[in-house]
């Protein structure tokens, strides 16, 4: 197993690359813990992503890099925190295509998706848009060849092995399998995003409208 | 009409409310946003006695016109331009007292791109995540100005102006941006590094608050395939599949999947914000910046 690799990003940031998304999640959790405990030097932004964690707004990136390479980082534990449940109507226009790609009937596709335990790996694309892992690579699906010009807010969608929920209406190329009434993003709420990195998520099937 | 507000007479090509930006929410997908030419917006605030982070108006190329509904001190900095109050020429880069109901016109930039119009007390739109900035990527903050819109103004503090007159910025015939290699410089051919350092680029007219786009020689990749999404910083030089570098400005996305060949230091980005389309552009690549 290879350890973390630290890459330079300008004068005030560093990018830590890990061998897996799980390892990136574990480093992110450790950074958040240390920041809460007051043992991390000031960092303006901690941005986890697919296999990396970006530390931006750092006074002395090389010193911080040297320090974090000595850390013993505990692996992520499922059940260590509260799980957010998202009620979903599995009524998306791409559900049939996704089920066909998986080689199962639609009902079985719903069962597979709603029985998986998800984790927010990172956010991006739009405020409050979370990239959820948990389905596994065998259920990866491609993006649509032609993106839709308007995907409704609350659409539950798949791309690659990720699941995402559109916080607001926007163009998008993900495969739409369902919809939810949950408010993903509210800038007047604390935190503004329902799904923040590290959050555990389950999708709970609801009767279609 | 004595309330503390202004009405928009002429919104201009793109005029938005900007302060120093939104920090600490990048992990939720929230861009930094904020004035593209921060030194200019801070200077405008100093001229009218505001804190440096008060919200100002940022114009694009052809200025804007507003009618304050109260007497207020204003100042214009950034891109040099004619400034008038009810049609009479007043000083650029200096505090100007505007009577209630007079029209303040920020004219077209004579060079540069973005002028900053500050009001004593600041533009007092409702903050979103502790910033009043318009974020054009994700739509946070107030929408860009429209003709007839009304914006609230804050009460001037007790602060005194720290500066009397702003020096006009020098004429830049060429934009020079320093680049520190990384984090994905190794995704490009050694030849790409040389092309970036020696190539003749121009600022593309497709540039906006999200990124400074370029025209010039394409950079070739050594590593094909897709880069998993990773965090992006202000000043990142991202290279999309067409090979033409894009320098990320304030409204840049927080994560991205195209490799970043290097990063431009923040201190060079005010000049990037003022480089009009067609401006010759040179990258200086090095480690010891």
Contacts between the chains, C-beta under 8 A, distances in Angstrom:
chain1	res1	chain2	res2	distance
A	7	B	182	5.7
A	7	B	183	3.6
A	7	B	184	7.6
A	8	B	180	7.0
A	8	B	181	7.6
A	8	B	182	3.9
A	8	B	183	6.2
A	9	B	182	6.2
A	9	B	183	5.1
A	9	B	233	5.6
A	9	B	236	7.6
A	9	B	260	7.5
A	9	B	263	5.8
A	10	B	180	5.5
A	10	B	182	7.9
A	10	B	233	6.0
A	10	B	235	6.0
A	10	B	236	7.8
A	10	B	263	3.3
A	10	B	264	7.7
A	10	B	265	6.4
A	11	B	180	6.7
A	11	B	263	7.8
A	11	B	265	5.8
A	11	B	289	6.9
A	12	B	233	8.0
A	12	B	266	7.8
A	13	B	233	5.0
A	13	B	263	7.6
A	15	B	183	4.5
A	15	B	230	6.5
A	15	B	231	6.8
A	44	B	23	5.8
A	44	B	24	6.7
A	45	B	23	7.3
A	45	B	24	6.7
A	45	B	26	4.1
A	45	B	27	6.7
A	45	B	231	7.7
A	46	B	27	6.0
A	47	B	26	4.9
A	47	B	27	5.1
A	47	B	231	3.5
A	47	B	254	6.1
A	47	B	255	6.9
A	48	B	27	6.6
A	48	B	231	7.6
A	49	B	228	7.0
A	49	B	229	5.0
A	49	B	230	4.4
A	49	B	231	5.4
A	49	B	255	5.2
A	50	B	228	3.4
A	50	B	229	5.0
A	50	B	230	6.8
A	51	B	228	5.1
A	51	B	230	7.5
A	52	B	228	7.7
A	52	B	230	4.4
A	52	B	231	6.6
A	53	B	231	7.4
A	54	B	26	8.0
A	54	B	230	6.7
A	54	B	231	2.8
A	54	B	232	7.7
A	54	B	233	7.1
A	56	B	26	6.9
A	56	B	231	7.1
A	56	B	233	5.3
A	57	B	23	7.7
A	122	B	27	7.5
A	122	B	229	7.1
A	122	B	255	6.5
A	123	B	27	6.2
A	123	B	28	5.0
A	123	B	29	4.1
A	123	B	254	7.5
A	123	B	255	7.7
A	124	B	29	4.9
A	124	B	229	6.1
A	124	B	253	6.6
A	124	B	254	5.6
A	124	B	255	3.4
A	124	B	256	7.9
A	125	B	29	6.3
A	125	B	253	7.4
A	125	B	255	7.6
A	126	B	29	5.8
A	126	B	138	5.6
A	127	B	25	7.6
A	127	B	28	5.9
A	127	B	29	4.9
A	127	B	30	4.8
A	127	B	138	5.1
A	127	B	140	6.5
A	128	B	28	6.2
A	128	B	29	6.4
A	129	B	29	5.6
A	131	B	229	7.4
A	168	B	139	7.9
A	187	B	128	4.8
A	187	B	129	5.6
A	187	B	140	6.7
A	191	B	28	7.1
A	192	B	25	7.2
A	192	B	28	6.4
A	192	B	30	7.8
A	192	B	129	6.4
A	193	B	28	4.4
A	193	B	29	7.6
A	196	B	27	7.2
A	196	B	28	6.5
A	197	B	27	5.6
